[in-house]
């Protein structure tokens, strides 16, 4: 049985939120670096919440193909208009990630306005998660785990196994975060781009299966104290080559988008002084460690932390 990890997988979600901190402007970076442990760890909180809150799951995906061959022409942007056209029940059934991004964005704006440290960090972590999820092609398609084409497990292969094996060599540096004029339009733009890649994600794995030796497709790997069956390193590497850098590009785009949404929420809140909210400044040793990690990142690598 293959291990199925939801969304990007813990490794990638941790990395995306963490790396997004390093491209914030100076007026924000001090606060976020002082709380980078929280931002990193709570990047996966929305996935954990899915097990205790039945309303959480739809926020992580959008089965865009349900709405036709050109779904982003058909789906109204505003929730009220989309619910009027399709019903709220339909929207919740087939996923609400772009609206989840918008909702969490305004929670973050409100938290900044109130100078509420806990709310800022929680909203930032959740917003980062939803934005990252929207960058995953299979989160935009009803065949989200290849269950309709006998490709079960492809979800975890693309967004968990490949990043865990190879992301240390990815160049995810994008330059500084940018201001987003319209958060909802940006969320739909991200979803549209991801959806356009979903067919390739599925097609290329089917192509690989026609030539790759079946007995070498899986191997037993150790996860913690358990031994589990997972995709082999050789198979994962072959699939990554066929994808021609897609996972790296989507991960890099996610880092930029997460940081940009944080920046934009701060600007829309009136650019409050975040340095006044730092309750536990970093120790000199912690600052030095983060400086080294940031330098490695800006030189095109993802350092261990």
N, C-alpha and C positions, 0 to 999 in steps of 0.2 A: 504493500500500500504506500503510495506516495504521500509525502508530507504536504499539506495544503496550507499555505500562509496567506492571510488576507491582505489585500492591497499590495503596496510595494514590498511588503515583508519588513520585518523589524529593522534589519540592517540598513536598507535604503532609506526608510523614513527617518531613522535617526540621523543619517548622513545628510539628507536634504535639508532638514531643519537646522542642523548644526552649521553646515556650510553657508546657508543663507545669512547667518549672523555676520559672516566675514565681509559681505558686500554692502552692508548698511552704511549710511553716512555717519560721520563722526558723532553727530549729535544724538544718534541712536545706539551706536555700537557699544559704548561704554556700559549702558544699562543691559543690553542683550548679552554681552560677554560676561558680565557679572552674574547673569542668570542662565548661562549657556547649558548648564547641567539640567536644569528644569526643562528648557526648550528642547533639548535632545531627548531626554527620557520620556517626556509627555507627547512626543511626536506620534506615539503609538496608542495613546489613550483613547482616541475615537474607535479604534479596532476593538479594544477591550470593552468599551461601552456597548458594543453590539450584542454582547452576551447578557446584558442586564436591561437593555432598553430597546424595545421592539421598534421604536420609531427611528433608530439610528441607522440601520442598514441602508435605506434608500439614499442617504446622504453621500454614499461612497461611489455611486455609479449612475449611468444614464444609458439605458438600452435604446440608443438613438435609432437603430434600424427598425424598431417598432413603428416609428413615425414615417416610414416610407424611404424611398431611395435617396431623397434629398431632404433628410430630416431637419437640417438647420435652416431650410427655407420654410418648412412647415410649422416648426415649433415657435410660438410667440415667446418673446424674451421675458416679458413681465409675468410673474406668477399668476396674477389675477386673470390675465388674458389667456394664459395657457390652461388654467383650471377651467375657465369658461368654455374653452374649445374642447378639451379632452376629459375634464373632471379631475378633481384633486385626487380621488382614489386611483385613477389611471396614472397620474404623474407619480404618485408614491409607489405604485406597483413597478413602474419601469425606471425609477431612479430620479433623483433630484439634485445631483451634485452641483450643477451650476448655481442653483438657488441656495444650496447649503453654503457655498463659497460667499455669495452675496450676504446672506444672513450673518455668517460668522464675521465677515468684514465689518459690518456695522456694529456688531458687538464689540469688536476691537476698537473702533472709533469711539464708542461710548466709554469704554474702559480707559482710553487715553484721556478723554475729557474729564473723567472723574478722578484721575491720578490714582487709580486702583491697581496696585502692583500685581496682586494675585489674578485679577480679572484680565489684565494685560497679558500676562504670561500664559494663562489658560487659553484665552482667545487666540493668541498668536500660535500656540501649539496646535490647536484644532484647525485653525485656518490653514496652517502649513500642511496638515495632513490632507485636507480636502483638495487643496490646490495640487498637491503631489498626485493624489489619486486620479484627478482629471487628466493628468499627463500619460496615463497608462492606456494604451489602445483597447485592451480587452475590457476595461471598465466602461467602454462606450458601446459595447456590442452584446446582444443577447446570448451569443455563443461564447460566453465569458470564460469558460474553462474547456473549450473544445468538446463539450458534452454532446453537441449536435453532429459532430464530424469524427467521432471516435478519437479524439485528441485530449482526453482527460489528463489533467496535470499541466497543461501548457501555461496556465495562469501562473502557477508558482515557478515554472521554468523561466519564463520571461522576466518576471518582476522580483523574484527572490533568489533563485539558484544562480542565475547569470550575474547579478550584481554582487552577490556574496563571493563568487569565485573571481571576478575580474574587475570590479569597480575600483580597487586600489590603484589600478593603472589608468583609470579614466581621467580625462581633463575636463573638470566640471566648472572651471573658472569662466565667468561670463562678463566680468567688468561690474561696475557698480549698479545697484538697484535703480529703477526708474519709476517715475510717477505714472500711475494708471488713471486715466481720465474717467473711465466708466467701468467699475468693477464687474458688473453683470455682463456687459459686452465682452470684457476680457475673459471672463469665465467661459462664455460660450465659444469664444475664439479658440481657447485651449482645447475644449471638448471637440470642436470641429476638426482640429488638426489631429487629435488622437484617433478620432473615428476614421479618418482617412487612411490610417495605417493598420487598422484592425484586420482587414482582409489579407494584407501581406504577412502579418504575424502568423496567421493560421495557414496560409498557403505555403509559406517557406518551411514550416515544420512538417507539413505533409510531404513536401518535396524531399526533405532530408530523410524522412522515414522510408522512402523508396530505395535509398542507396546505403543507409547506415546499417551495419551489422546488428540485428536485433538483440543478440546476446551481449552486446557491448553498450547498449543504450542506458542501462541502469547499473548502479553499484550500491553497495552498502556503505553508508557514511555514519560517523559518530556525531550525534548532536547531544551535548551534555553527557548524560550517563546512558543515553539510549543509542542503539544501532537501528537505523532506518534505511529503507530503500529510497534512493533518489536518483535523479538523472546523473549519468557519469560525467566526469570532467571532459572527456573526449567528445561526448555528444553535445554537451553545453557549449563547448568551444566551437564545434562545427556549426551549431545553430547561430551562435553569435556572429560568425563569419558571414553566413548567409544574410543576416540582418544588416550587415554593413554599417555598424555603429549606431543603430537605432536606439538601443537601450541607453547608451551613453548620451546621445543627443536629447532624449526625453528627460533623462535625469538632470542634465545640465540646464535644460529649459525650466525644469521644476525648481531648481535652486534659484534661478533668476526671478521666476514668477513669485515664489514664496516671499523672498526678500522685498520684491516690488510691492506686493500687497501690504506687507507690514509698513513699508515706507509711506505708501499712499494713505493708509489709515491714520498714521501719525500726522501727516500733512493736513488731512481733512479734519482732524481734531484740533488744529490750531498750533501744531508743533510744540507741545508742552515740554518743559525741561525735564528730561528723563533722568539726568544725573542726580537730581534731588530725590529720586525714588530708590537710589542704590543704598540698600541697608547694610549689605555685607560686601565691601570692596574686595576685589581679588587680591590675594597675597602676591608678593613679588614673584614667587616661584610659579604660581598659576598664570600670571601675566606672561611670563617668559615662555611657558609651555604653549599658551595660546598663540603667542607671536610666532613661534616656530611652526605650529600647525597651520596658521594663516599663510605664512611664507611658502610652505610646501604646496598648499592649495593654489596659491596664485602662480606657482611655477608649474601647475598642471598635474598635480598628484593629490590623492586623498590620503592624508596621514592617519595612523592609528591615534586614538585618543584615550 
